[in-house]
Amino acid sequence: MTAMRAEAPAAAEPGHCGEDQICGTVNAEDMVRLDGTDWVITSGMAGPGVGRGGLFAISVGSRTAAPLAIESAPPDRDFASCPAPLDLARFSAHGLSVRRDAVDRYTLFVIGHGGREAVELFGIETARGRLRARWAGCVPVPSVAGPDGKTPATGNANAVAALPDGGIAITVSPKMDHGDARSVDRLAQGSGAGDVMLWHGSTGWRTLAGSRFRGINGLSLMPDGRRLLVSAQTERAIYMVSPGSATPVRIASELGFFPDNIRLGDDGMFYAAGAKGPLRDAVLCAFSTARVCRQAYAVLRIDPSTLTSEMVVEADGNGDFGIATTALRVGDALWLSSFRGDRIRIFPARGD
């Protein structure tokens, strides 16, 4: 079948960006670097005031962003059980992960909301400096136990990590109504919990023992390809979990912010970003019509060799940028993105 190029989502107005910003993204909740290339990919969450979500590509060299056009095609064999093609008109891209398959070839894993709750997969090619993306299939997110611990509920995935053996890891909790103040209050007070779940084509989904945390959110694979870092947002903590142990290791706690995504940077260090101030306000703003959530934010750097950490950014939000949800070390700079806004904020990276 001939692949058809799908319509790309509309980008936000670029505005007047200085040296410390990249404009043209939409609600870039997460970011990943395509190793060995000039490209960074960001997610784009749909929501009030922005309409459609999608994916965006940023050239590191020129620091320019543009919507990433997605070609529609039949799913790959490994994901042929995906129930239907991706509905780009309803697609809202959340957490990201990328696996390098060969020279100039990658698989992008995306937590998708909108038409369905699923991990959406995309084949990415970067030959001759050109970026090409095609939809490659999906893995639906499973149902989970509801707030009462018994009643099945729709699973709401947040972060995803590609595993070296071809599997997938996600953080997942019961789906909630972010527009309902009472539900948000319960989340902010720490009543909501979730787990890390693992998927393999031969066995399907299973819950990783010892991975249940309050406000489970970000997820990133350690360099050994086995252990995982997990952020527990309402606990203000970061844990390390492993399929080989049912006992999590807490590597950071009593943080002065609510950790969101965790990303491995070009310098070999992990970076966790998140909101300071009331978590309730951050969640309500994320799903409001506000152009920017102006809350303060912070970034923690984690050394994977020693599991020690230090704060490297603490900043106030403003009319251009607030509430960083991802921090990615790109060369000698630290790029920050947010679930609400139209730009990437750039800080000079601190020395070691």
N, C-alpha and C positions, 0 to 999 in steps of 0.2 A: 504494500500500500504506500502511496506517495504521501509523505508527511506534509501537513498543511500548517503554515505559519499562523499562530494564533495572535489575536490582537493584544498588544502590550497595555498594561495599566497606565493611566495618565499620571505623569509625574507632577509633583508640587512645583509651584513657581520658584525658580532659582533664587530670586531676590538678590540682594547685594551681599556677597560673601567675601570675607577677608581671608588672610592667609591661615587663619585658625578655624575655618569652617569649609565644609563641602555641601553645597545645596543641591536639591533635586531628588532626594529620597522621600519616601512616604512611610511614616511610622516604623522606622527601622529597628524593630525590637531586638534583632540579633544580627551578627556579622560573622563571616568566615573568610579566611584568605585561601586562595587557590595557590598552594605552594609551587614555587618555580615559575610563577606568572606575574603579570602586572595587575592582576584582578583581585578585588574584594567583592564578595556578594553579600547583599543585605536582604533581610526579609522586609515585607511591607504588610502591615496589618490593616485590614479594612476597618472602618468605623465611622461614627458620625462626623460629617464634615469633609470626609475624604473619599467616600464611595468605595471603589474597588481597592483591593490589596494587590499583592503580587511580589515580584522579585526585582531587585535592582543591581546593576553592575557599576562598580567604581574603578576607574583607572588610577592606579597608585601614582603613576608618573605624572599625569596631567591633573589629578585630583578633580575629575569630572564624573558625575553620576548620570546614569540613564536607565530607563526601564529595560528589563531583560525580556526580550520577546521569547515566547515558549512555542516550540513546534509541537503539534499534536501528532501522535503516532501510536500504534498498538503497543501494549505493555511488553516489557522484556519477559522472557520465559520464566525467570525466577519470581516474577510478580504477576503472572498471568491470572491468578485468582482474584485480582482486584476487580470489584463488582462493576465498575463503570469508568469511563474516561473522566479526567479531571474537568470540572466545570469552572473555567477560568473567570467567568463573570461573577462567581460567588467565592472564589478562592481568597483566603486570608492567610498569609504566610507568617508563621510565628518562629519557633526555634529552628536552628540550622545545624547541620554537620556535613562534612565533606570527606570523601575517601578518594585518594589518588589511585587510579586503576592502571595507568600506563602513561607514557610520555604524551602530553597534551590531552589526556582523557581522565575525567573525574565523574564520580557519582555524588550528586547533591541530595541530601536527605532533609526534608522540610516538614515540620509539624504544620498540618493544614487544618484550618477551620472553615466555616462557611457552609458549603454544600454537604460536607461530611467531616467527621473527625477521623483523620488518618495521617500516617506518614506518607507523604508524596515523594516520589523519587524522580530525579531528572538526570539525564546524561548530559555532561558538559564537555565540549571540545574547544581547545584553545589553539589549534594549529595556526601558524602564520600570524599570531597575535590577534586573531579574530575569535570572538566569543560566540559559541553556538550552543543552544540549550533545547532539549526535547524532553517531553514527559516520558517516563519509563515505567510507570506503574504505581501501585500504592499498597500499603498494608494497613487495613482498618484498625483503629485503636479499640481495644476490647472494653467491655463493660467492667465496672469495678464495684466494690461494695460501697453503698451509700453512707451518709453521715451516721446512720444507726449501726453500721458495721455488718448489716445483714442484707438489706434490700438492694438489689442490683440497681446501679445508676450508670448513666452515660459517662464514659471515661473522657476526661479532658486532659490531653497531653500538653506539656509545656516545652520541654527541652528534649533533644535527641542526640544520640552519639552512635556513629557507625563503628561496629566492632570488627576487628581484624579477621575473624572467621566467617564474615559475611552476615553476621547477625546485627540486630538493632537493639539499642537500649533507649528507653524513654523515661521521663518522669511523668506521672499521671495521678490525678486525683478526681473525685466526683465533679462533674460539670455543675457550675453554679451560675446564678443570675447576677451578673456584675452590676446591673442597674438597680438591684434591690438592696437598699441600705442595710436591712437586717442581715442579709447574707454576707455583705461586705463586713459588717461589724463582727460577725462570727469568725470570718477569716482573719481579720486584723487582731482579734483576741486570741488567736491560736487554736481555734477549735477544729479547723480543717486539716486533715493529714492525707498524705499520699505515699506512693511507693515508686521504686525503680522497677520497671518490667523489662524483660528480655525476650526477644523474638528470634527464632530461627525457622527457616523454611520447612524443616522436617518435623518440628515439634510445636510450632506456634508460640503463643505467649505464655510466660510464667513470671511470677513475682520473685524478685531477688530477696532472699531472706536477709533480715537485718537492715532493710532500706526504708523503713517507714518513718517519715519525719513530718513535723508540722510545717505547713507552708512550703512543701517541697517545690523546687523551682529549677535552678540551673543544673547542668550536667556536662561533664567533660571527661574524656578518656585520658588516663595517665600515660606517660611515654612507654611504660612496660606493656601497654596494650591489654591489660587485664583489670587493673583497679580503676575506679571511677571516683571523681570528685562530685559531690552533690551539695547544693545550697539549700538550707532549710530557712526560708525567708522569715517566718514569724518567730523562729528560734534565734534569729540573728547569728547563725552558725554555719559552718561548712564542715562536711564529713567526707571521709573516704570509705568506700564500700568495695566489696570484691565477691565474685561468685564462689571463691574458696573459703569464705568466712561469713558467719552469720552475725558477727560482732562488728559494728561500725567503729571507725576511729574518728574522733572529733579533732580536727586540726586547727580550727579557729572558732572562738565563741565570744559572747558578750560584745559583739561588734557594734560600732556606733552607727550602723546603717543596716538596711534590709537587703542582703545579697541576692542578686538576680542571676544573670548568666555568668558562666565561668569560661574563659577563653585562653588557649595556649598561644603565646605571642611569638614573634620572630626571634626574640631573645631567649626562648626556652623557658620563660616564666609564665605562670598562670595569672590571669587578672580577673577579679570579680568586681562587678559594678552594681550599684543599687541606690535606692532612695534613702535620704535622711528625713527625719520628721515623721509625722503620722502616716502609717501604712494605709490606713483607711482613706486618707485624702489622695494618696497616690493611686489607689485602685479606682476610686470614683472618677478621678481626672482622666485616667487612661481610657475610659469608656464614655467620656463626655464629648461635647462639641468644642472643647478648648483647643486652640491651635497648638499650644505648648503647655506642658505641666511645669510650672515654675519652681517646684520644690528643689531643695538642695540635694546633692548627691555625693557619693564617695567611691573610690576605687581601692581595692586591696590587691597587693601583689603577693603571690605564693610561690615559694621555691619548691619545685617538685622533688629535689634531692634531699632537702632537709625538713620539708613540710613546715618551715617557718614562714611567717607572713609579716607584712608591714603596709601601712596606709601610704599611698602615693599621690592620691588626689582627694581633696575635700573642697567643694565649690558650691556656690549659691546658684540657683537657677535664675533665668531672666527671660525677657520677652522673646529671645531667639532659641534658647535651649535650656532644658531642665530634666531632672530625673534620668540620669544615664542608666540604661539597662544592660549595656554591653560595653566592655573596654577591650580593645584589641591592639596589641603592640605591632605596629607596621613600620619596619625600619627603625629610625631613631625618633619616632613619634608615637603617641598614644591616641588612638581614635576612639571616640565615645559616640554611641548611638542611643536613641530613645524610642520607647513605644508610642510616643506622641510628639510629632514634629516633622520638619521637612529638611533636616540637615544633620551632618556629622560634625561634632566638635573635636578639635585637634589640640592636644597639649604636647609640649616638649616632654620627652620621656626623661625621668629622673635617672641619674647615674647609679651604678651598682655600688 
